[in-house]
Amino acid sequence: MRNTLTGDDRVLLDRYIESVLLRFSDNRYNLGEATQELAEAFVRVAAGEPDWLAHMRGVVEAGDDA
C-alpha cells in the first residue's frame, strides 16, 4: 500500500517530528524513547495501518503532557 501525504498531512508530519525532537531536547524523551516513537510511526505507515495519521496527531496534540 502506498501512502500519499497531502499538504495538511505533510504539515502534521513536520509537527510530529518536531514534537518528538523537542521532547528529546527538553529531556522528556531519552534517545531510546525518541527513537522508538519515530520508528513506531514508520512501522505504522509501512504496515498500511489506517490510524498512522491519528497516532501522529495524538503525539502533537499531547504537547507538554507527553
N, CA, C and O of each residue as an XYZ file, in Angstrom:
264
protein
N       0.844     -1.185      0.000
C       0.000      0.000      0.000
C       0.884      1.241      0.000
O       1.809      1.356      0.804
N       0.602      2.138     -0.879
C       1.360      3.387     -0.948
C       0.556      4.475     -0.258
O      -0.648      4.609     -0.478
N       1.230      5.246      0.574
C       0.589      6.356      1.268
C       1.022      7.663      0.635
O       2.200      7.869      0.342
N       0.067      8.530      0.430
C       0.336      9.839     -0.146
C       0.004     10.901      0.888
O      -1.060     10.871      1.505
N       0.912     11.825      1.069
C       0.695     12.906      2.021
C       0.150     14.126      1.300
O       0.730     14.597      0.323
N      -0.963     14.627      1.791
C      -1.499     15.885      1.281
C      -0.715     17.016      1.937
O       0.157     16.772      2.771
N      -1.024     18.234      1.566
C      -0.360     19.390      2.181
C      -0.547     19.430      3.682
O       0.404     19.674      4.424
N      -1.781     19.189      4.138
C      -2.057     19.198      5.580
C      -1.360     18.046      6.283
O      -0.867     18.201      7.400
N      -1.317     16.881      5.625
C      -0.638     15.733      6.223
C       0.855     16.001      6.361
O       1.480     15.598      7.342
N       1.415     16.675      5.382
C       2.850     16.986      5.437
C       3.145     17.945      6.584
O       4.173     17.817      7.250
N       2.264     18.892      6.817
C       2.422     19.814      7.950
C       2.359     19.017      9.251
O       3.148     19.251     10.166
N       1.419     18.076      9.331
C       1.305     17.234     10.520
C       2.571     16.408     10.720
O       3.066     16.299     11.842
N       3.098     15.826      9.649
C       4.334     15.048      9.747
C       5.468     15.913     10.288
O       6.202     15.485     11.180
N       5.616     17.111      9.762
C       6.663     18.019     10.243
C       6.470     18.333     11.719
O       7.429     18.312     12.490
N       5.239     18.622     12.115
C       4.964     18.938     13.529
C       5.225     17.738     14.426
O       5.712     17.890     15.546
N       4.900     16.539     13.933
C       5.145     15.317     14.695
C       6.639     15.136     14.949
O       7.057     14.900     16.083
N       7.438     15.247     13.897
C       8.884     15.097     14.046
C       9.437     16.167     14.980
O      10.265     15.875     15.842
N       8.983     17.396     14.811
C       9.426     18.480     15.692
C       9.052     18.185     17.147
O       9.849     18.429     18.052
N       7.849     17.664     17.373
C       7.406     17.354     18.731
C       8.310     16.320     19.390
O       8.709     16.473     20.544
N       8.624     15.272     18.645
C       9.494     14.230     19.198
C      10.885     14.793     19.474
O      11.460     14.534     20.531
N      11.423     15.555     18.539
C      12.761     16.114     18.727
C      12.805     17.133     19.863
O      13.782     17.186     20.609
N      11.756     17.939     20.001
C      11.713     18.897     21.107
C      11.634     18.195     22.458
O      12.268     18.622     23.423
N      10.853     17.120     22.524
C      10.775     16.360     23.776
C      12.123     15.747     24.107
O      12.497     15.663     25.277
N      12.848     15.322     23.096
C      14.191     14.795     23.324
C      15.118     15.907     23.818
O      15.865     15.715     24.778
N      15.071     17.049     23.173
C      15.968     18.143     23.564
C      15.621     18.701     24.940
O      16.483     19.251     25.625
N      14.341     18.557     25.350
C      13.912     19.005     26.679
C      14.061     17.923     27.744
O      13.628     18.095     28.883
N      14.678     16.803     27.359
C      14.887     15.667     28.256
C      13.594     15.026     28.751
O      13.588     14.382     29.800
N      12.497     15.194     28.005
C      11.254     14.491     28.339
C      11.254     13.117     27.705
O      10.582     12.208     28.194
N      12.001     12.951     26.617
C      12.254     11.651     25.997
C      13.752     11.440     26.035
O      14.518     12.363     25.755
N      14.183     10.227     26.380
C      15.591      9.930     26.205
C      15.787      9.466     24.757
O      14.821      9.369     24.001
N      17.008      9.186     24.378
C      17.283      8.819     22.993
C      16.505      7.576     22.587
O      15.980      7.510     21.475
N      16.426      6.606     23.463
C      15.698      5.380     23.165
C      14.218      5.618     22.952
O      13.624      5.052     22.034
N      13.611      6.454     23.792
C      12.184      6.761     23.654
C      11.894      7.518     22.366
O      10.914      7.235     21.677
N      12.744      8.475     22.048
C      12.552      9.247     20.815
C      12.696      8.347     19.593
O      11.905      8.433     18.654
N      13.707      7.485     19.612
C      13.915      6.553     18.510
C      12.734      5.605     18.380
O      12.258      5.348     17.274
N      12.262      5.088     19.501
C      11.127      4.165     19.491
C       9.875      4.839     18.934
O       9.142      4.234     18.152
N       9.630      6.081     19.331
C       8.451      6.802     18.851
C       8.513      7.017     17.348
O       7.533      6.773     16.644
N       9.657      7.472     16.852
C       9.793      7.691     15.418
C       9.691      6.377     14.645
O       9.058      6.323     13.591
N      10.308      5.329     15.162
C      10.257      4.028     14.497
C       8.831      3.498     14.446
O       8.416      2.925     13.439
N       8.080      3.685     15.524
C       6.693      3.228     15.547
C       5.878      3.890     14.438
O       5.057      3.240     13.792
N       6.104      5.162     14.225
C       5.382      5.870     13.168
C       5.725      5.287     11.796
O       4.835      5.086     10.968
N       7.012      5.014     11.550
C       7.409      4.424     10.273
C       6.799      3.039     10.093
O       6.360      2.695      8.996
N       6.768      2.249     11.152
C       6.201      0.907     11.073
C       4.713      0.975     10.749
O       4.218      0.195      9.935
N       3.996      1.909     11.384
C       2.561      2.063     11.115
C       2.307      2.429      9.649
O       1.399      1.893      9.015
N       3.108      3.335      9.130
C       2.942      3.741      7.725
C       3.267      2.561      6.805
O       2.515      2.268      5.876
N       4.383      1.892      7.065
C       4.804      0.779      6.216
C       3.810     -0.377      6.246
O       3.628     -1.076      5.249
N       3.168     -0.573      7.398
C       2.202     -1.657      7.530
C       0.849     -1.295      6.935
O      -0.044     -2.138      6.841
N       0.704     -0.050      6.537
C      -0.562      0.395      5.959
C      -1.663      0.556      6.976
O      -2.844      0.518      6.631
N      -1.284      0.739      8.243
C      -2.289      0.920      9.279
C      -3.056      2.218      9.042
O      -2.457      3.263      8.785
N      -4.369      2.148      9.127
C      -5.179      3.332      8.821
C      -5.077      4.445      9.869
O      -5.480      5.578      9.606
N      -4.544      4.133     11.048
C      -4.518      5.130     12.123
C      -3.183      5.856     12.248
O      -2.939      6.509     13.263
N      -2.313      5.761     11.242
C      -0.997      6.373     11.401
C      -1.067      7.881     11.524
O      -0.277      8.468     12.263
N      -1.979      8.522     10.829
C      -2.118      9.979     10.977
C      -2.688     10.332     12.346
O      -2.279     11.319     12.958
N      -3.628      9.528     12.824
C      -4.207      9.773     14.147
C      -3.142      9.626     15.226
O      -3.138     10.378     16.201
N      -2.245      8.669     15.058
C      -1.155      8.487     16.024
C      -0.278      9.737     16.068
O       0.028     10.249     17.145
N       0.121     10.223     14.899
C       0.969     11.413     14.847
C       0.241     12.620     15.436
O       0.825     13.405     16.183
N      -1.028     12.756     15.095
C      -1.826     13.866     15.621
C      -1.889     13.801     17.148
O      -1.793     14.827     17.821
N      -2.050     12.593     17.691
C      -2.114     12.422     19.134
C      -0.835     12.845     19.829
O      -0.869     13.466     20.891
N       0.294     12.505     19.223
C       1.590     12.897     19.806
C       1.726     14.415     19.780
O       2.158     15.011     20.767
N       1.368     15.043     18.678
C       1.468     16.502     18.563
C       0.521     17.171     19.561
O       0.911     18.106     20.260
N      -0.719     16.693     19.625
C      -1.715     17.329     20.490
C      -1.435     17.099     21.970
O      -1.912     17.867     22.805
N      -0.676     16.062     22.317
C      -0.335     15.821     23.715
C       0.535     16.944     24.265
O       0.530     17.223     25.464
N       1.272     17.574     23.376
C       2.095     18.731     23.763
C       2.933     18.482     24.995
O       3.685     17.510     25.060
N       2.806     19.347     25.957
C       3.605     19.278     27.175
C       3.194     18.136     28.095
O       3.903     17.834     29.055
N       2.062     17.497     27.817
C       1.617     16.385     28.645
C       2.391     15.110     28.371
O       2.282     14.141     29.122
N       3.170     15.104     27.303
C       3.911     13.884     26.936
C       5.142     13.734     27.783
O       5.889     12.769     27.620
